[in-house]
Amino acid sequence: MNPIWTRSLIAIVLLGLLCFVAGALAGVTAALVLAVVVLLAQSLSGTFHKQRLWRLLDAPAYGEVPSASGVWGEIYYRLYKLAKRWHGQVRQIEQQHARFIQAIQASPNGVVLLDQHDRIEWCNAISQTHFGLDAQRDLHQHITHLVRQPTFVRYLNAHQYDGTLVMSGMGEARYNVLSVQVFPYGERRKLVLSQDITELERTDAMRRDFVANVSHELKTPLTVLSGFLETMRELPLGEAERQRYLELMAQQAARMQHIVSDLLVLAKLEGDSRPPGEHIVDMRAVLRHLRDDAENLSGGRHRLTFASDLGLSVAGVESEILSALGNLVTNAIRYTPDGGTIHVVWHDVMGCAVFAVSDSGLGIPAADMSRLTERFYRVDRSRSRDTGGTGLGLAIVKHVLQRHDARLEIKSEEGRGSTFSVQFPVSRTVWCEASSED
């Protein structure tokens, strides 16, 4: 039986016994008076507790459940347990909501929630950067009043959200490129998801430029070769002319070989993992090799000076370091007019191994400085081709230095020469026992 019914029946039985005892001792009138007083007290007590319960349900507060005896005490206790369970469920939901918000805030994508009238209900920090929004100021504002690009307005109003919209010039950085897609949900609500694809677009542009540059670089020698072949096939040539054409064809073939070789080196550098730091490079042999190559390439047309700390070395891949430093020395010779000076130094600077090449050559315009390490980028295209350059040397230097945790610093003044400095970190700098060899 229900506890309330049980307690009520017990109370009625007890009241009946009391009234019977009172009637036997004091008469029927006393029994009736006792019954009326007890019933009136129970009624007043019930009314009091009902009022307390009414106020409690009208403005509930966790932990403020009153105490009482009897049935009302049981009711209050059960109400307290129910409130405690509900409070735990609310806290759990709040924690889940907070974790969900944190996850969206940590997302690399922008998220904007719109109501049925396309007004902003919520947005994360990334979307504020993408669209230039303010989560507090722009709450409940119509999104097209804030994101006014015509393409976005048309996309939002077209209600055809199967594809994505690519927009540029958005947010704080006006050079950004965004991919935006709308996802309807709920009752005519929308989720606007944005992704910064600036780097993807830049990479794609670099890929297109690279293909175009490779095609252009190979087209010239191929055109020359095919022209000479046609000439030699169709025209009677003397031995001197034939030898000259063959020599020119060999030069163009060698040029293509150099381009392909440098491209293969770049591909290998990009595909390999970072070189180990335990192998000590024989920098004395590297510097001797650089000096011999420089003297052969210069042919006495330049004043060459080399200075080095013979005990200074680095950890890494010797062939890669030789290739990178050799490109810097070769460029200095190629872009320095006859009679100019090239100074190469290998020394310690505050615990770091530094390789520097200074020349008195043509110098580099300030506008070209930031693009020097791009593939096939040349300050002077005609001079680079005349001297046999492929336009890939500094790109190889950049990748080698990145793999060896080193950095390249370029200082140049147009018409007064340039200095290319390579600084290896302390972690890769090693001091070895110096030798008496030069």
N, C-alpha and C positions, 0 to 999 in steps of 0.2 A: 504494500500500500504506500501511496505517496506520503512522505514525511509531514507535509502540511496537514493533510487529512488526519493523520495519526495524532498529531499534536492538538489539532482542533477537537477531536473526539475525546482525548484525555482531558482537555480543559473543560469540556461540557460535563463529562462524568464527575470531575472534581467539584465543579460548581453545583451540580445536582446533589452530591453528598453533603456539601457545606450547607446548602439550603435545607436539606432533610434534617441535619443535626440542629440547625438554628430553629427550625419549626418545632422539633421535638422539645427543645429546651425553652424557647421563648414564644412560641406560637407561630401561626401562619403569617401574620403581618410582618414579623421580624424576618422570616424567610424570604418574603417578597421584597422587602426593602434591601436585604443583602443581595438578592439576585439583580435588582435594578442598579444598585451601586456598582457591582462588579461589571455588569454589561456596559454601563455608562463609561466606566474607566477604560475598558477594552476599546470601546468606540473612540474615545478621545485619544487613546494611545495610537490606535490605527490611523486616525486622521493626522496626528502629528507626524508619524513616520511616513505616511503618504505624501505629506507636504515636503518633508526632507528629501524623499525620493524624487519628487517632481523637480525640486530645485537642482538636485544632483544630475538628473537626466537632461535638464534644460541647459545647464552649463557644466558639462563633465570636466573633471580635472583628475589626471592620474595621481593616485596615492591619497586622495582626500575622501575616502569612503568612511562614513561614520560607523561607530560601533553601537551595538544594541544586544539585548538578550532575546531569547525565544526565536520565534519564526522570523522576526525582522532582523535579528542578528545573522541568521542563516542566509536571508536574502541579501543583506549587505556583503557578507563574506563571498557569496557566489558572484555578486556583481563586481567585487574587487578582483576575483580571479579572472572574470571575463575581461575586465578593463586591462589587467596585467597582460593577458594573452594578446589582446588587440594592440596594446602598446608595443609588445615585442614584434608583432607582425608589421606595424608601421615603421619601427626602427629598421627592420630587415629590408623593407621596401625602400626606405630612404637611403640605406647603405648601397643597395643595388643600383638605385638611381644615380647616386654619387659616383659609383664605379663606372657606370655607363657613360656619364658625362665626362669623367676623366679619360676614359678610353677614346671618346670622340675628340676631346681636346688634344690627346696625344697623336691622333691620326695625322698623317701628312697631307690629307685632303681637307678642303674646306667644306663645311656642312652648314646649310641654312634651312631652317624649318619655316614654312609659310602656312598661314591659315587659308580658309576657303576664299578669302578676298586678296590673296597674294601679299598679305602683310607679314612682316617678320615676327615670328614668335620666339625664335632663339637662333643664335649662330655661334660657332666656335672661333677660337683665336685665329686659326689659319684663314678662315673665310673673311675675317676682318682685314687681314693683310691682302688677300686676293682682290676684294671688292672695295676696300677703303671704308668699311663699315665700323660702327661703334656699337657694341652689344647693349650698352645702356641707353645711349642717346637715340639710337635708331629702332628701338623696340616698338613694334606695332606700326612702323612706317611701311608704306607700300614700296616693295623692292624696286619697281621701275622708276620711282622718284629718286632713288639713290644710285642705281646702276642704269645709266641712261643710254648705253650703247644701243643704237637702232637694231643691230642684229640680235641682241639679247632680248629686247622688247618683243620683236617679231617672233622669236623662238618661243618665248614664254606664252604669248597669246595664241600661237598656232595650235597648241595642245597636241602636238605630234612629237613625242619625246623618245622615239626609238633610237635616234642618232644623237651624236654629241655636237656641241657648238664650240668652235675654236675662236677665242677672242684674244686680242693683243692690246697693250697699252692700258692695263688695268692696275688698280691698287696703288700702293706706295711707290713701287718701282714700275714706271710707265713702260719699260721695255719688256715686261713679263708677257708670256703667252700662256693662256689658260684654256684647259679643256673643261667644258661645263655640260652637265646633263641633269635633267629634271626627272624625278621619280614620283609619280602620284601615289598617295597612300591615304588610308582613313576616309573621312568624309570630306572629299574635295580638297584635302590638304596636299602639300607638295614638299619634297625634299630636294634641295638644290645642292648637287655635289660638284665641287670644283677641284681641279688638279693642275699644278704648275708644271707645264711641259716645256718650259723655256729651254732647259738643257737638252731635251729630246729634239726640239726643233733646231737648236744650234748644232747638235751632233749630226742631224740629218743634212743640214746645210753644209757642214764640213765634209760629210761623205760625198755629197753632190759636187762640191768644189774639188775634192780630192780626185774623183773620177774624171772631172773635166780637166784638171791640171795634168794628170797622168796621160790622158789622151792627147793633150796639147804638147806635152814634153816629148812624147814618142812620135807624134805626127811629123814634127820638123825633120828629125833624122831619117825617118822612113820615107818622107817625100824626097829628101836629097838622094837617098840610096836608089829609090825607084827611078828618079830622073837620070842619074848617072848610068844606071843599068840600061835604060832605054837608049841613052845617047851612045853607049858603047855597042849596043846591039844593032843600031840602025845607021850609025855614021862610021866611015873609015877613019881611024885615028892613028896618029903616029905613036911611036913607042913612048916618047916623052909625055904626050897628052894622056896616053893610056895609064902610065905610071902615076901621073898627077891625080887622075880620077880615082884610081885604085887607092891612093893615099887618103884622099878626101872621104871615100867610102869607108875606109878602115877607121878614120876618126869618128865618123857618125856611128858606126857599129860599136866602137869603144864607148861612145857617149851613152848609147842605149844599154850597154852592159853595166856601166856605172850606175845608171838610174835603177835598173832592175836589182843590182847588187845592194844598193842603199835601201830600196824598198824591202828586200828580204831581211836586211839587218833590222829595220824598224819593226817588221812583223815579228821577228824573233824576240826583240826587246819587249814588245808589248805582251807577247804570249808567255814569256818565262816568268817564274816566280822571282821574288827578291833575292839577290845573290847573298851567299853566306858572308858572315863577317869575320871568319877565322883565317881565310887565306890572305897572306901578306903579299902585296904586289911589289915586284922588284922595280922600284921607281927609278933607280939608276939606269937600268936597261931601257925603261920607257923613255927617259929623258935623252939618252944617247940616240935612240931611234928617232925621236922627234927632231933632234938637231941634224941628224944625217938627212932626213927627208926634207927639212927646211932648206938646207944648203943645196940639195939637188934641185928642188923646185925653184929656188931663187936664182941659181946659176950665177951667183956673184953680183946680181943686180941690186941687192939690198945689204944694209949693214945689220947683221944678226948678232945679238948678244944673249947669252944664257947664263943665269945665276941660279944656284940651287943649294939647299941644305941636304947634303948627301945622306945623312942619317934619317931623313924624314920619309915616311912611307904611309900607305893607307891599306885598309883591308877591303877586298872586293875581287872583281874579275879583271885581270890584267888586260885582256884583249878589248874589253869594253872601254876601260879607262883610256887605253892607248888610242882607240878610235875617236873618243870624245875630245881628248886634248889635241890629237892630231888634226881634227877638223878646225879647231880654233886657230892653230898655228897656220894651217893651210889657207884659211880665209884671210888671215892677216897679210900673208904674202900676196895673195891674189888681188887684194883690194888696196895694196900700197904701191904707188908709182915707183918706177926705177929710181934708185938713189935714196929711197926712204929708209927708215930705221924700224926694226922690230926687236922688241926686248921681251924675253921670256924669263919668268922668275918662278921658282918653286920654293916656298918658305913657310915658316910657322907664324901664325898670327893668333895670339891669345889662345894657344893650345889647339888651334884648328890648322889643318894642312890647306894651303892656298896655292893655286896655280893661276898665274896671271899672264896674259899676252897683251902687250901694248904696241901700237903701231902709229906711224905718222901719216896714215893714209887719208882716204877721202872723207872719213867720218860718216855718221848716220844721221839723217834728219830725225827730229824728235817725233814726227808723226809716224815714223816706221818702227820705232823702238819696240812697241808692244807686240808687233806681229813678226818679229824676226825668227822666232822658233816655229812658225807655221810651216807646214810642208809646202815646198815649191815657192815660198814667198821670197822675193829678191828685191833689194833696194834698187839695184841697177841690173836689169835683166840682160842687156846686151853685153855688159862687161862680164857677167857671170858665165854666159855661154862662151865668150871668147877665151876665158881662163879655164874652161872645162868644168865649171860647177854644176851640180845637179839640183840645187835648191833644197836638198834634204839634210845637209850637214848639221845645221843648228837644231833641226828636229831630232836627229840622232843624239846630239849633245844633251838636249832636254830630257829624253827618255833615259839615257845612261845615268845622268845625275839624279833623276828621281829614284831610280833603282838603288843608288848608292847613298841616298839621304843627303845629297849635296845640293847646293843652290848656285845658280848662275847670276852674276851681277854684271851689267853692261853700262859703261860710261862712255859717252861719245860726244864730240862737238864737230859739227859739220865743217869740213875743210881743215880740221886740226888733228884728226886721228881718233882712235878708239882704244878702250881697254876692256877686255873680257876676263872676268875673274871667276874662278871656280873655288868654292869653299866647302871642304869636306868637314863633317861634324867631328867633335872630339871623340865620339864613340868609334869612329873609323880611322882616326889618326894614330899612327904607330911610329915610335922611334926605334930604329935599328942601329946596329953597330956600324959606324961610318967606315968606308973603305978608302984606300989611298987612290983608287981609280978616279979619273976625271969624269 
